[in-house]
Amino acid sequence: MEKPAICGGVPVRDTKIYYGHQYIDEADVAAVADVVRNQDLTCGPKIGELERKLCEITGARYAVVCSNGTAALHIACLAAGVGSGDEVITTPITFAASANCALYCGAKPVFADINEETYNIDPEEVKRHVTERTKAVVAVDYTGQSVEEEELLEICRANQLVLIEDGAHVIGTKYKGKPNGSIADMTTFSFHPVKTVTGGEGGAVLTNNEEYYRKLLLYRSHGITRDKDLLEREPDGPWYYEQIDLGYNYRMTDIQAALLISQLDKLPMFSARRKEIVARYDEAFGKLPQIRVQKEIPESDTTRHLYILRIVPEKLKIDRRQFFDALGAENICCNVHYIPTYYFPYYERLGYKRGICPKAEKLYEEIISLPLYYAMTDQDVEDVIHAVTKIAGYYGVDSTALE
């Protein structure tokens, strides 16, 4: 495949801009330094403080923080009772962890197709895949736009399923005015550095269900408890604890928690800036016939984690790979989110085949993730717009090369 040259010979930028980047200020540094100088580096007071703050922000009754977003999905599936022989419905347009969490529990991931305009899992497709073995639905808020919560909850209630919202992208978003994190049976968050807020790594599970909460606490920490109400034997002394289930070491450190507490103080600021950038992108790209803009449901007040550019192949002389390379030549370094999960060799060896989610597969062939993060300057944003517009015009089927 021929790699496109720089349109017109001169790149839009002299320096590279990447698709995502964390923002750390002096308040974050001070928060971490304070913990490092203290004696409680893990299992200390910052864990509870962070969990209370997440409940305050989301409106959820309970929060359990853990080592990363994948761990959050795993313990959420365990708390939901997912096990051998069960099925868990999810989307293929997501990071692999959304399906892997079912495999960790001995269950089978079942992939439901997406809505071709919002790119989120289609509730009608979920309904079509429910069987007597279905135990849970893992619905991903792709790019930060809320899934159709009411429709999915209705399906889950009608079929005695647990709705686990993979909210790795969604912190700061509201559905019908209610923060995501307090609506589904359980909602998981990720705090990886490219997310809206970061702890370096980290995850959380939010729930309003006390039974799930108690299970999540156990699965996070080896299945071990000191809770007198849960102990099965008489304690030997104040040091006594018991392992009452098979759990994992999925604990978060106080260092991560301190950084996250400081980051969450800036969530309104982060959210507002991301919305500004998305609005500017939508305004610019909505005018280009070679580009499709992701549609948003009116119920979602979205804090976008990713901005997805979708090319219109019939209006371009180049394919997605060439468009991607052309952006790179302009020093706009993008990414693609995501390769359909069942395309991976591991899933192929499990028996999954291409063709099961045609809308998701078509989407994958046409999407590019553009730069989107808080610290982008207005000039950065305009440079991205200029590069996309330049390439779309240069390679448009009805266009001649720009001078």
Steps between C-alpha positions, in 0.01 A plus 500: 500500500638836398551736790350844434742787478459817702221692329658796321846403632492696829359344821243685706720478812871492572446295819293192568171500684379169648148363535495513882702623795456544874499841669690523830530825694680601819199411716525142369873487569450636852225245572725211401801643685295531816414129491856395419621691807238324711510144629180380327599413144227239453179395678506840667250786546518627141316190375189577703525869415509423129207260525292763680592758236394268215167443673456875541574564130286218359221471756571129547460358851821294491838515329780244505829615349749252361822467304368567148192499280546136399505393865182704551325309220621167637374552853174646367441177304587295808262703716228448238547125535638445150648152478569193290241439231355851517487750215578873519386730221728788401611710204797419273594869468687529827824411672539124544440516877124551445481143370798350683329561834245233406775257401674555834186363667469200268213657305454558126503853352218554249545795265202720409519750216504877535277790404662624179451868592594512871744204486372375837354152551150475350237396759303316232810295419545427871143376519557277199797327668340424838480128573428289806875506569535878498606632841606859437539779246824699492399821321783735402454878495710529185692831474325624817148514357255324729344177386120491484462428870122474521467260207782278627366496856157403368651205311701394803207523739276302264758221478646505855838621374759723664588821315871577535585833343859511376546869568873515424429803278200651674598684818352850486211397272134520604204300373172691526670732747621218724874426521610174344617277781174497693263349241609147402519212748877556500713753311874464458748783447856508369763756599766429238707809402307571178165505682330822615647463850793277592671331790780375277295181505196403702137398478177505695162329521195708594173344617185569701472135602641414844532130420715575194702748707588239764604252232709760318694575818580130541601438140724807501710369787561123490153412628631593845295680765518620860127583503356334812166447325670292231745295705418130515703424815567659835795745471829401665574865576505853352732384222250244372369489142357233272503420133138418423515509120756490219591861432783690336758762583329785317564773756584858412782687673450821697743664255258436214201596713655833598567586136144407406345706779692802371409421138131466584504856637571603140237279336260791424788690339613195301145428390433856386815517288436164336149616411642818344739302282232251394262783408769663284582170330132426434449846354797463264462136398123513465558711187724243330326246274802267534451472879225367728459636852392270784136560593402551862176398668319799658496325840882509525679813623835364393852557624682348205809285563558435129413692186429269208543615142320268257592521134246457219688259268293572191594869522875444533774376269683349799408250768512534880863383525611758245297774671663398831848517343423835339408642841828364638685679219336820623632421853151414627561168679172311530385154602217257423248394768429214467585183311193274543587273791417177323750583223786412736677163453411392855129547430531331161644197680191503722288464187389858432477595133477826311162607373303472825471878553501659150433857615788487748730351239415771247558766766845362574601538136413871500598654836792701634534642854604866484688688774277591794625598844473786746838663434441546126529866406259670264781499243546124547130452430511718190808315376313169524202649316729650234674165444177301471341760271813518287521122453126459440513769233821377342378142469128565449357323197370827354809702587820596334828516692530808718774744412 
